[in-house]
Structure formats: structure tokens, C-alpha cells
Amino acid sequence: MALRISLFVLFTACLLGAQAPAVEQPAPPTAAPQDVEVYTASTPDGSVTAHFMGIKFASNLEIPFGVHRLEFTFAGDPERYPFHTDGVIAFDDWNTRIISPSGDWVVLLKGEHGPFVVVSVKKLKDYLKGSTRPEATVSAADFRNLPNSGNAYDYRFDQWTSYDGFLFSAECCGKELQFDYQIPDKALKLAQTLPARPY
């Protein structure tokens, strides 16, 4: 009798196992790429460091490739302070030369269509915390005789020309306007007009 019960239990278990559908295990979720430090730039005295964050691609690509946000650290302070843009900035519009040669100024592009903000390094932490305004806000729209003034210009930082002066370009409507800005005088002038860059 015990043998018959054991055989019945074994037969029932086999039957149920054969009828049970195989359960597919879901694939483990793919982790989103983690932001890494793509590039850093510091003031000459090392008191402030800009951390360009994003996705690091092949080493032979230009440095801004993959950058999509910017953070700052300050000597003696472990916290990171993010720079908030007014919109998305394409990777090739990020400028890694944001700190002036003297280490006194930082120039930051707020969005693809500008403006630039000029911030004193001494006040940078307060600016990032939202408790002070920039030294200056620089836009091609500030130029009195701006052609096609009703259109949105694409901005690009070009280079520092001195300890407190820089060139930037604003492109629209088949033309690229290059401007010179001097921080102490808050003086903006048109340096030259060029054909738009080919893409």
C-alpha cells in the first residue's frame, strides 16, 4: 500500500512538472551610463576647479565631446556646486577655457543662444548658490547695430585676448559675428564678420 501511495505521489509530481509552463526570467536592467569627469580646469592658485562631467568616449575625440554639465569645487570645501544652464548646451558648444589666464574671472555660457555671464572667481561660490549676480551678462543683442536682431544667434567662446578680455562668436543667417569684450570697461565691440562655419 505504501508503495502504491509513493508511486502515485511521484506520478502526480511528474505530471504537474510537465504541465507547468517554463517561466522566463526577465533580463537584468541595463545600467544607464554613469557620468564621469571628462576634463578639469583650475585657477593658477588651485583655489577653484571646474569639473566637466559627462560620458568619456574615445581619447582621440575632442575634449568637449560627451560633456553635458559643469560643477565646481573650492579648496577646503568638499561639496560640489553645479552650474545651472538655461537649456541644453550641445557638446561642441561647451568651452573648457572658462577661467581667465589671471585666474580672476570665469566666463560661462548660459545656453546655446547665450548669453555669457562673467563672474569674479572671488564671488563664484555665491553666484552658484544663487546669492549674488554675475559681474556682467554679455550678449550679441547688446551691440547697437546687430544685424538680424530678431533672430536667435548660436554662441561660441573663442579665446582669451588678455587677462580680462575675450572673443566670442555669434552665428546666424549665414554670418558669424566675432565680438571683443573687455571685462573692466564692460565694453563690447564687433571685431569682424565672417561667413558661417560649414557643418
C-alpha positions as semicolon CSV with decimal commas, in nm:
position;residue;x (nm);y (nm);z (nm)
1;M;0,000;0,000;0,000
2;A;0,281;0,237;0,093
3;L;0,450;0,157;-0,238
4;R;0,132;0,242;-0,432
5;I;0,098;0,577;-0,249
6;S;0,462;0,664;-0,319
7;L;0,421;0,579;-0,687
8;F;0,103;0,790;-0,703
9;V;0,276;1,091;-0,545
10;L;0,574;1,054;-0,778
11;F;0,348;1,022;-1,083
12;T;0,145;1,331;-0,981
13;A;0,459;1,539;-0,926
14;C;0,596;1,442;-1,268
15;L;0,262;1,523;-1,432
16;L;0,243;1,867;-1,271
17;G;0,604;1,941;-1,361
18;A;0,540;1,853;-1,724
19;Q;0,232;2,076;-1,742
20;A;0,381;2,382;-1,569
21;P;0,491;2,638;-1,827
22;A;0,850;2,749;-1,815
23;V;0,881;3,093;-1,656
24;E;1,119;3,323;-1,840
25;Q;1,337;3,529;-1,613
26;P;1,350;3,895;-1,717
27;A;1,687;4,019;-1,830
28;P;1,863;4,233;-1,573
29;P;1,811;4,604;-1,644
30;T;2,091;4,774;-1,832
31;A;2,251;5,038;-1,616
32;A;2,250;5,391;-1,757
33;P;2,597;5,525;-1,829
34;Q;2,735;5,698;-1,522
35;D;2,869;6,050;-1,553
36;V;3,243;6,070;-1,521
37;E;3,487;6,356;-1,508
38;V;3,575;6,431;-1,869
39;Y;3,801;6,728;-1,806
40;T;3,908;6,967;-1,529
41;A;4,037;7,324;-1,530
42;S;4,170;7,513;-1,229
43;T;4,271;7,864;-1,134
44;P;4,650;7,916;-1,126
45;D;4,650;7,901;-0,745
46;G;4,434;7,588;-0,737
47;S;4,163;7,750;-0,525
48;V;3,883;7,674;-0,774
49;T;3,843;7,374;-1,004
50;A;3,587;7,330;-1,281
51;H;3,475;6,971;-1,336
52;F;3,327;6,897;-1,680
53;M;3,103;6,595;-1,634
54;G;2,962;6,359;-1,894
55;I;3,042;6,043;-2,084
56;K;3,403;5,978;-2,175
57;F;3,439;5,848;-2,528
58;A;3,750;5,759;-2,726
59;S;4,058;5,952;-2,618
60;N;4,119;6,084;-2,970
61;L;3,791;6,282;-2,970
62;E;3,792;6,650;-2,881
63;I;3,767;6,718;-2,508
64;P;3,415;6,871;-2,504
65;F;3,267;6,561;-2,669
66;G;3,038;6,393;-2,417
67;V;3,022;6,687;-2,172
68;H;2,675;6,781;-2,056
69;R;2,715;6,951;-1,719
70;L;2,961;7,151;-1,515
71;E;3,041;7,151;-1,144
72;F;3,286;7,350;-0,933
73;T;3,486;7,269;-0,622
74;F;3,662;7,509;-0,390
75;A;3,976;7,444;-0,187
76;G;3,889;7,335;0,167
77;D;3,524;7,263;0,080
78;P;3,432;6,901;-0,010
79;E;3,097;7,000;-0,165
80;R;3,042;7,031;-0,539
81;Y;2,849;7,329;-0,673
82;P;2,666;7,280;-1,005
83;F;2,642;7,546;-1,273
84;H;2,282;7,575;-1,393
85;T;2,233;7,648;-1,762
86;D;1,918;7,795;-1,917
87;G;1,883;7,499;-2,150
88;V;2,071;7,221;-2,322
89;I;2,421;7,306;-2,443
90;A;2,548;7,084;-2,725
91;F;2,879;6,912;-2,656
92;D;3,066;7,124;-2,913
93;D;2,940;7,446;-2,752
94;W;3,098;7,371;-2,414
95;N;3,409;7,576;-2,354
96;T;3,679;7,433;-2,131
97;R;3,878;7,761;-2,121
98;I;3,632;7,928;-1,888
99;I;3,892;8,061;-1,641
100;S;4,086;8,374;-1,735
101;P;4,468;8,350;-1,756
102;S;4,494;8,558;-1,438
103;G;4,251;8,332;-1,252
104;D;4,033;8,632;-1,163
105;W;3,735;8,566;-1,390
106;V;3,511;8,285;-1,511
107;V;3,307;8,315;-1,832
108;L;3,009;8,079;-1,859
109;L;2,768;8,020;-2,147
110;K;2,411;8,001;-2,016
111;G;2,259;7,835;-2,323
112;E;2,303;7,763;-2,691
113;H;2,169;8,111;-2,774
114;G;2,360;8,285;-2,496
115;P;2,419;8,492;-2,307
116;F;2,760;8,466;-2,143
117;V;2,790;8,554;-1,777
118;V;3,113;8,694;-1,636
119;V;3,171;8,607;-1,271
120;S;3,451;8,709;-1,040
121;V;3,627;8,400;-0,903
122;K;3,601;8,555;-0,556
123;K;3,220;8,559;-0,589
124;L;3,181;8,237;-0,787
125;K;3,058;8,019;-0,499
126;D;2,794;8,277;-0,405
127;Y;2,686;8,302;-0,770
128;L;2,648;7,924;-0,798
129;K;2,443;7,926;-0,476
130;G;2,218;8,195;-0,624
131;S;2,304;8,459;-0,368
132;T;2,479;8,710;-0,598
133;R;2,456;8,828;-0,956
134;P;2,730;8,800;-1,219
135;E;2,968;9,086;-1,281
136;A;2,827;9,116;-1,633
137;T;2,587;8,948;-1,874
138;V;2,721;8,961;-2,230
139;S;2,505;8,915;-2,538
140;A;2,533;8,998;-2,905
141;A;2,197;9,170;-2,858
142;D;2,384;9,437;-2,657
143;F;2,553;9,550;-2,978
144;R;2,367;9,855;-3,105
145;N;2,371;9,775;-3,478
146;L;2,325;9,399;-3,458
147;P;2,207;9,265;-3,798
148;N;1,904;9,032;-3,796
149;S;1,842;9,131;-3,434
150;G;1,510;8,946;-3,424
151;N;1,679;8,609;-3,476
152;A;1,841;8,372;-3,228
153;Y;2,219;8,357;-3,256
154;D;2,427;8,050;-3,172
155;Y;2,710;8,140;-2,935
156;R;3,064;8,012;-2,903
157;F;3,355;8,121;-2,685
158;D;3,667;8,177;-2,897
159;Q;3,963;8,278;-2,682
160;W;4,101;8,498;-2,410
161;T;4,282;8,801;-2,556
162;S;4,427;8,924;-2,226
163;Y;4,391;8,873;-1,851
164;D;4,045;9,032;-1,865
165;G;3,933;9,036;-2,229
166;F;3,793;8,766;-2,458
167;L;3,649;8,699;-2,802
168;F;3,323;8,519;-2,869
169;S;3,124;8,445;-3,183
170;A;2,754;8,468;-3,254
171;E;2,628;8,293;-3,567
172;C;2,304;8,347;-3,755
173;C;2,165;8,377;-4,103
174;G;2,479;8,273;-4,291
175;K;2,712;8,503;-4,097
176;E;2,937;8,470;-3,796
177;L;2,998;8,785;-3,595
178;Q;3,303;8,788;-3,371
179;F;3,289;9,021;-3,071
180;D;3,556;9,152;-2,838
181;Y;3,458;9,207;-2,474
182;Q;3,669;9,385;-2,213
183;I;3,558;9,300;-1,859
184;P;3,682;9,607;-1,662
185;D;3,520;9,855;-1,903
186;K;3,221;9,632;-1,985
187;A;3,300;9,729;-2,345
188;L;3,160;9,522;-2,633
189;K;3,273;9,582;-2,989
190;L;3,239;9,396;-3,318
191;A;3,580;9,255;-3,413
192;Q;3,497;9,104;-3,752
193;T;3,227;8,945;-3,966
194;L;3,293;8,604;-4,121
195;P;3,097;8,353;-4,333
196;A;2,914;8,097;-4,120
197;R;3,112;7,784;-4,033
198;P;3,041;7,480;-4,253
199;Y;2,889;7,180;-4,074
